[in-house]
């Protein structure tokens, strides 16, 4: 008997850390001992591994078995290590050559019958394995399409422990190996590179879709087309917002032409899509606030290659990656319920720290319907990700940082009762009750919202007249793409993707508008009506208006329009 080693990956947030799995079979009291700062799920691996080996017809060593997961100081959680532990143990027992298990990375959970079950977080785990020099990664068959997105690595899909052992012994392709898998460079699927050509059934498998405690991930995937195969002819390039349909047919996809009677709100939506700005809509129920928010993702360009992998990794860790769509190429749309907790919105958990709604909406849209009904703690917790584009969750054992750069859309009624108010039947809410209701949206939060627009009920005549001017999402998305391309040329060799990401220092140096265009903003700044942060937000908004108009720099008209949108004076 000897010591055998193999490798696995521990997930800390959306980052993978290399873990060496060592198995030693020696003299002593018979039993399996796992060491290395394990959680409950990983401690239970001893029972899963034993049953899987016995039911796969491999003799269980009647000796003292010690399995160490190095580094011991790194917290390790979940069932991701089952296959690696089993392979190290089988190699130490002589059932497979120790040299064959030393180089590959093994990921996956074992069933009691020896089946290899899917796990969450495969994409970031494979990315970490490749960064550590891996050439071969063994993953559950249902996670193979997800793992195949990573270029430069051989992906071996495993269905059972017995088939995996047979492959290691004979150095031959496993039974049921999908075509194209297990070849070097089998990544980049959907980007025009030599790709994984399997069944496309990767994803989180049987993972709990509600793992993060928010209520909007599945609805967002359905409503906005949060994921679909990359459109043909668009390998990694920006695409129009309606390049993918997310419903059962073409007519099921949300479209901006469905919203009538709100021309100002539709224009505000276009501006927010072009610059990545935040939006607040205030108006009575039935005026189209939710419809407008759901159609914002249809105006956004498709995710670029690095963005798509980043977003997919977050959804994989959260366990909400669609099984039939291993790569998310459309901006996600997440709409948590107003009863959501801070942990479900920001991220957290008592054991493994998981991403919240703000991270699931990364590079997409976070929609808070009935925003004043949310907990004040939840609303105020949004300030950090809105400012920095990331969120840090701290616990006793670790602090984890998740990316969280999203467009925030808030919707609110004008009063708590939300009843239609007419001269004949006015609202019964007292002025103090209305103020308290809207005051739940704090000044610092609204200071970070770029566009504030009011919605009003439209008459039948106004609805009919407005239908002549309604444009589809495809038409509006073309203008958005034009504005984004202008911004991309301006930000060449810079880390920013859109106007909303430009830092304050750059806004007041190389991107500062002419003095004549700045004069109305400086007047409001001197009077105290405008904060320094508000000034920065308005300048970013002015650049977006200039991009939509095809101008090289914002002029007086753009800064005045941006000021009005930020103040929300049209309400």
Residue, then its C-alpha position, 0 to 999 in steps of 0.5 A: x500500500x502507498x500514498x496516492x494523490x490527485x487534485x480537485x478545486x475548492x470554491x471560495x465565492x466564484x473563485x476556485x482554489x487548488x486542493x490536493x487530495x491524498x489517500x493513505x492506506x496503512x495499519x491501524x483501526x479500520x475506518x476512513x478518516x477525512x482531514x482538512x477543515x471540512x464542512x458537514x456535507x464533505x464530512x459525509x463523503x466517507x459514507x457516500x464514497x464507501x457505498x459507491x465503491x462497494x456497489x461498484x464491486x470494488x473491495x473496501x480496504x479493511x485498514x485504516x484509511x486517511x484522506x487529507x485535503x491540502x491546504x488544511x487551512x482552506x475551508x472546504x465545503x460541498x460534495x464536489x470532492x467525492x470523485x477525487x476522494x474515491x480516485x485517490x483511495x482506489x489508486x492507493x488500494x491499487x485498483x487504478x495506476x497512481x500515475x493516472x490519477x495524479x495529473x487530472x482534476x476530478x470534480x463531482x458527487x457520488x451516488x450510493x450506487x456509484x453514479x457520478x452526479x452533477x454539482x454546482x460551480x463547475x465552470x469556475x472550478x475548471x477555470x481554476x484548474x486550467x490556471x493551475x496547469x490542468x490538461x485533463x478535467x473529469x466532470x459529471x456528464x451533465x456538467x460536461x457542456x458547461x466545463x467545455x466552455x473553457x478552452x485548452x483543457x480535455x473534458x472527460x464526462x463521467x457517468x459512473x464510478x465503474x466507467x471512470x475506473x475502466x477508462x483510467x485502467x485502459x486509457x481508452x475513451x469512456x462509454x457514452x463519451x459525447x462527440x467532440x468531448x475529451x479533446x484538447x481545446x474543447x472550450x470556447x463553444x459558442x465563440x466560433x472556436x473548436x468547441x464542445x459538441x456534446x448534448x448540451x445538457x450541462x448546467x447545475x443538474x439537480x442543484x436547487x434552483x432557489x439556492x440563493x433565496x431570491x425570487x427572480x432568477x428563474x423568472x428573469x431567465x424566462x422573461x428576458x432570455x437570460x441565456x440562449x445559444x450564441x446567435x450564428x455569425x456573432x462569435x463573441x460580438x455584441x448583438x441586438x437585444x432581441x437576437x435570442x427569443x426566450x419564450x416558446x415562440x417568437x411571439x412570446x419574447x417581450x418587446x418594447x412595442x407592447x408598451x403604449x401610452x408612455x413615450x417618455x418612459x420608453x425614451x428613458x429606457x433607451x437612454x439607460x440601455x445605451x449608457x448602463x444607467x439606473x432608473x426609477x419609475x414612479x406612477x400608479x399601478x397599470x401604467x406599464x412599470x413592470x412591462x418596461x423593466x422586463x423589456x430593458x434586457x431586450x435593448x441591451x447588447x449580448x454579452x462579450x466573451x469574458x462577460x458571458x463566462x463571468x456571468x455563467x460562473x456566478x449562476x453556476x455557483x448559485x445553482x441556477x444555470x439552465x440545464x439546456x443552456x450552459x452558456x449565458x450570452x444574454x444580460x440576466x434579469x433578476x426580480x426578487x420579491x419585496x420580502x427578500x432578505x439581505x442575504x438573498x439580495x446581497x449574498x451570504x448563507x450560514x455555511x457556504x457563502x453564495x451570490x445574491x440577486x445583485x450578483x446574479x444580475x451582474x452585467x444585466x438588470x436588477x428590478x425591484x418592483x414596489x421598491x418602498x415595500x422592501x426592507x430599508x436594510x436591503x435598500x441601503x445595502x444596495x449602495x456599495x454594489x451600485x458604487x463599486x460594482x462588487x459586493x463583499x460578504x464577510x463571515x467569521x471564517x472568510x470574506x468573499x467578494x462577488x462581482x455586482x455591476x448591474x443596472x438598477x430599476x426601481x418601480x414605486x406607486x405614488x402612495x401606499x394604497x396605490x388606488x387610482x386618484x381622480x377628482x371625483x374619487x381622490x386617494x384617501x392617503x394622508x400627505x404624511x403617509x405618502x411622504x413616509x412611504x416614498x421616504x423609504x427610498x433614502x436620499x443616498x440611494x436615489x442620488x445613485x439613480x441617474x434617470x427618474x421618470x414619472x408615469x401617468x394613466x393614459x386615456x383611450x385617445x392617447x393610447x391610440x395616438x401613441x401607437x403610431x410612434x411605438x418602435x420595436x425592441x429591435x429598432x431601439x436596440x440598433x440605436x443602443x448598439x450604435x451608442x455603445x459602439x461610439x462609447x467603446x471607441x472612446x474608451x479604447x484601451x480603457x477598462x470601462x465598457x459604458x458611460x456609467x462605469x467612467x470614474x469621477x476623475x476621468x469625467x472632470x479631466x479628459x471627458x469634461x464637457x465645454x464650460x458653456x455646457x457645464x454652466x447650468x450644472x454648476x449653478x445647481x451645484x452652488x445652490x446645493x440642489x445638486x451633490x457632487x455625486x449627482x454632478x458625476x451622474x449627470x455628466x455620464x448621462x450627458x455623454x450617453x445622450x451625446x452618443x445617441x445623438x451622434x455628437x463627439x461631446x455633450x453640449x448645452x442641450x445634452x447637459x440640460x436634458x440630463x439634469x432634468x432626467x436626474x432631477x425627475x422634474x417631469x414627475 
